[in-house]
């Protein structure tokens, strides 16, 4: 059975009643890179890499994958994969993040890539002219 999409208003009402809700940002890599916004506290779970993130996805509460609908079906694919792996609580967000934002619900700027300390240090050395790598 295919997971039934859930409307943003229903998700918001369930959150307001205290139900635990986990959002999964399931946009394709291309859509995610172009995007500026995400639903607060969402986890990034690319649609082609769900298996690698199974241990990060809660089994309790409502799990809501979302994408940049209607142009993508990534959230439905993620919900289907979760259902195949035993999740009974995964429902894709109807209309995706665009419908969520149009409803006036909270969104936040997408986090930027975090650089490892070694990369930051190497960039600083290069900027200060202290790069002794011979490049």
PyMOL commands that set and color helices and strands:
alter all, ss='L'
color gray80, all
select helices_A, chain A and resi 8-16+29-34+50-56+74-84+96-102+117-127
alter helices_A, ss='H'
color red, helices_A
select strands_A, chain A and resi 21-25+37-38+43-44+62-66+108-109
alter strands_A, ss='S'
color yellow, strands_A
deselect
rebuild
show_as cartoon
